[in-house]
Amino acid sequence: MRPSSSYASTTRFTGIHTTHAAGLHRYLTRLTRSSDLAQDLVQETMVRTWRHVDSLPEDPEALARWLYTVARNVAIDSMRMRQARPREVRLDPHESVVLAPDAADQAVAAHSVRLALRRLSDPHRTVLREHHLEGRSVEEIAERHHLRPGTVKSRVHYALRAVHASLKADQLPF
């Protein structure tokens, strides 16, 4: 039910708000233990008051009983709604939030590394694969491919530089 838009209704509502808003806020703050939540509940109580302003009791005590009953019911409804949904979590703005990488990011990264490895020469790709992916030591790789350990180290170094440069070149500009 909407109130009539008469001057009398507006004047009456303004008087009710002026007389009772502060007391309702104190009452709801005690009920909820939160001044911010109490302010929201006072606003909801006043919305309901506005909707019924033309049918509210004229007696000041009856009006006060109506207002505090509505405020109590609004608080109960609010509590029930908060219990029905997941608990709200406040994040400290100075706390860093660590997000787990998603599958799309991992797929893009894996694809980029595969492309970078394909761009390497066979000797560089072989030593890099054996050293970093298969876990062989420099000496094992040198013996296996009849190379000097210094040559293996050099190939690993330059292969890693080439992969890094390739990944940097493929990096998207956003």
C-alpha positions as CSV (number, residue, x, y, z in Angstrom):
1,M,0.0,0.0,0.0
2,R,1.4,3.4,-1.0
3,P,0.7,6.5,1.0
4,S,-1.1,9.3,-0.7
5,S,1.3,12.0,-1.9
6,S,-0.5,14.6,0.2
7,Y,1.3,17.3,2.1
8,A,-0.3,15.9,5.3
9,S,1.3,12.4,4.8
10,T,4.7,13.9,4.1
11,T,4.5,16.1,7.1
12,R,3.4,13.2,9.3
13,F,6.2,11.0,8.1
14,T,8.7,13.7,8.7
15,G,7.5,14.2,12.2
16,I,7.6,10.4,12.9
17,H,11.2,10.2,11.5
18,T,12.3,13.2,13.5
19,T,10.8,11.9,16.7
20,H,11.7,8.2,16.5
21,A,14.7,7.6,14.2
22,A,17.4,8.2,16.9
23,G,15.6,6.0,19.5
24,L,15.1,3.3,16.9
25,H,18.8,3.5,16.0
26,R,19.8,3.1,19.7
27,Y,17.4,0.1,20.1
28,L,18.6,-1.6,16.9
29,T,22.2,-1.0,17.8
30,R,21.7,-2.8,21.1
31,L,19.9,-5.7,19.3
32,T,22.5,-6.1,16.5
33,R,25.7,-4.8,18.2
34,S,26.4,-2.9,15.0
35,S,25.8,0.8,14.4
36,D,26.1,0.4,10.6
37,L,23.6,-2.5,10.5
38,A,21.3,-0.6,12.8
39,Q,21.3,2.4,10.5
40,D,20.3,0.1,7.6
41,L,17.5,-1.4,9.7
42,V,16.3,2.0,10.7
43,Q,16.1,2.9,7.0
44,E,14.1,-0.2,6.2
45,T,11.8,0.5,9.2
46,M,11.2,4.0,7.8
47,V,10.5,2.7,4.3
48,R,7.8,0.5,5.9
49,T,6.5,3.4,7.9
50,W,6.2,5.5,4.7
51,R,4.3,2.8,3.0
52,H,1.7,2.8,5.9
53,V,1.9,6.4,7.0
54,D,-1.8,7.0,6.3
55,S,-3.0,4.0,8.4
56,L,-0.7,4.4,11.4
57,P,-2.2,4.9,14.8
58,E,-2.6,8.5,15.9
59,D,-1.9,7.7,19.6
60,P,1.8,8.4,20.2
61,E,2.2,5.3,22.4
62,A,0.5,3.0,19.9
63,L,2.6,4.5,17.1
64,A,5.8,3.9,19.1
65,R,4.8,0.3,19.8
66,W,4.1,-0.2,16.0
67,L,7.5,1.3,15.1
68,Y,9.5,-0.8,17.6
69,T,7.6,-3.9,16.6
70,V,8.4,-3.3,12.9
71,A,12.0,-2.5,13.8
72,R,12.3,-5.7,15.8
73,N,10.8,-7.7,12.9
74,V,13.1,-6.1,10.4
75,A,16.1,-7.0,12.6
76,I,14.9,-10.6,12.9
77,D,14.4,-10.8,9.1
78,S,17.9,-9.4,8.6
79,M,19.4,-11.9,11.0
80,R,17.6,-14.8,9.3
81,M,18.8,-13.7,5.9
82,R,22.4,-13.5,7.1
83,Q,22.2,-17.0,8.6
84,A,20.8,-18.4,5.3
85,R,23.7,-17.1,3.2
86,P,27.4,-17.8,3.5
87,R,29.2,-15.7,6.1
88,E,30.6,-12.5,4.9
89,V,34.4,-12.2,5.1
90,R,36.2,-8.9,5.4
91,L,39.5,-8.7,3.7
92,D,42.2,-6.5,5.1
93,P,43.2,-4.3,2.2
94,H,46.8,-4.5,3.2
95,E,46.7,-8.3,3.0
96,S,47.8,-9.9,-0.2
97,V,45.4,-12.3,-1.7
98,V,47.0,-15.3,-3.3
99,L,44.9,-16.8,-6.1
100,A,45.5,-20.3,-7.4
101,P,46.4,-20.3,-11.0
102,D,43.5,-21.4,-13.2
103,A,43.6,-24.1,-15.8
104,A,43.5,-21.6,-18.7
105,D,46.6,-19.8,-17.4
106,Q,48.4,-23.1,-17.0
107,A,47.5,-24.3,-20.5
108,V,48.7,-21.0,-22.0
109,A,51.9,-21.2,-20.1
110,A,52.6,-24.8,-21.1
111,H,51.8,-24.0,-24.7
112,S,54.2,-21.1,-24.6
113,V,57.0,-23.2,-23.2
114,R,56.4,-25.9,-25.8
115,L,56.7,-23.3,-28.6
116,A,59.8,-21.9,-27.1
117,L,61.4,-25.3,-26.8
118,R,60.6,-26.0,-30.5
119,R,62.5,-22.9,-31.5
120,L,65.7,-24.2,-30.0
121,S,68.3,-26.0,-32.0
122,D,68.4,-29.8,-31.4
123,P,71.7,-29.8,-29.4
124,H,70.3,-27.0,-27.1
125,R,66.9,-28.7,-26.7
126,T,68.5,-32.1,-25.9
127,V,70.8,-30.8,-23.1
128,L,68.0,-28.7,-21.6
129,R,65.5,-31.5,-21.7
130,E,68.0,-34.0,-20.1
131,H,69.3,-31.6,-17.5
132,H,66.0,-29.9,-16.4
133,L,63.3,-32.3,-17.2
134,E,65.0,-35.6,-16.8
135,G,67.3,-34.5,-13.9
136,R,70.6,-35.7,-15.4
137,S,73.8,-34.1,-14.2
138,V,76.1,-32.1,-16.4
139,E,78.7,-34.9,-16.2
140,E,76.1,-37.6,-17.2
141,I,75.0,-35.6,-20.2
142,A,78.6,-34.9,-21.2
143,E,79.5,-38.6,-21.0
144,R,76.3,-39.7,-22.8
145,H,76.8,-37.3,-25.8
146,H,80.6,-37.4,-25.9
147,L,80.9,-33.7,-24.9
148,R,83.0,-31.8,-22.5
149,P,81.2,-30.7,-19.3
150,G,81.9,-27.0,-20.1
151,T,80.1,-27.5,-23.5
152,V,77.1,-28.9,-21.7
153,K,77.0,-26.1,-19.3
154,S,77.3,-23.5,-22.1
155,R,74.5,-25.2,-24.1
156,V,72.2,-25.3,-21.0
157,H,72.9,-21.6,-20.3
158,Y,72.3,-20.4,-23.9
159,A,69.2,-22.7,-24.2
160,L,67.7,-21.1,-21.1
161,R,68.4,-17.6,-22.4
162,A,66.8,-18.5,-25.7
163,V,63.7,-19.9,-24.0
164,H,63.4,-16.9,-21.8
165,A,63.8,-14.5,-24.8
166,S,61.2,-16.5,-26.7
167,L,58.7,-16.4,-23.8
168,K,59.3,-12.7,-23.3
169,A,58.7,-12.0,-27.1
170,D,55.5,-14.1,-27.0
171,Q,54.1,-12.2,-24.0
172,L,50.8,-10.7,-24.6
173,P,50.7,-6.9,-24.3
174,F,47.9,-6.7,-21.6
